[in-house]
Amino acid sequence: MFSRMAWAGEVTPQKQVVWRMAAPPGTEFHSLQPIGLDRVLLLQNDPVPTVMIVDSKSGAYKHK
């Protein structure tokens, strides 16, 4: 798992994309941290920084 400012995602050792999320226009992703086996804590940096919990299996927001 990693963040690249414009997007965050997870790639397997076989280079298969598990999930990928693009940062909304005018924002950046600066940090992420796995939580267990199926969730990711993701920090979105914008005028009002947002902490999100994302389902790593589907890429859907769990909490924002």
N, C-alpha and C positions, 0 to 999 in steps of 0.2 A: 504494500500500500504506500502511496506517496501523493504529495500535492505538488503541482507545478505552476502555482499562481493562477493561471487561467483555467485549470481543471484539477480534479483529484480523482484517483481511481485505484484499482487493484489489478495486478497482472500476475499470472501464475509463472512458475519457472519455465513452462513450455510456451510462454509468451501469448497466452490466451487472456483476453480482457474479461475479467469477472464483472466489473462495473466501472463506469466512468461518469462523472458529473461535471458539467461545465459551470464555471462561476458566472453569475449574472453580469450583464454589462456594467462596467464601473466598479466592480468588486474583484477581490482576489481571495484565493484560498491560501492560507499561510501555514497551517498546521493541521495534522490529523493524528489520531491515536486509536488503535483498535481497542474495543471493549468486548471482551469475551470472543466468541467465535462468529457472531453474526451482527455486531454493531460497530460503528465507527463514530468517534467524536470528531467533529470537523469545525474549524474556526473560519468563518467568512469575514474578511476585513472589508469594511465599507464605512461610510460616515457613522453608522451605528453598528459596531461589530456584533455578529450573531454567532452563537454557539449552536450547532445542530447535532443531532444523533441520527445517523443514517443506517438503514438496514443494508448490510453489505451483500446480502444475497440478491436483493432486487434493486438496490440503489435508491429506494424510496425514503423520504423523510419519515422518521418516527416521531421526533420532537423538534421544535424550532423555538 
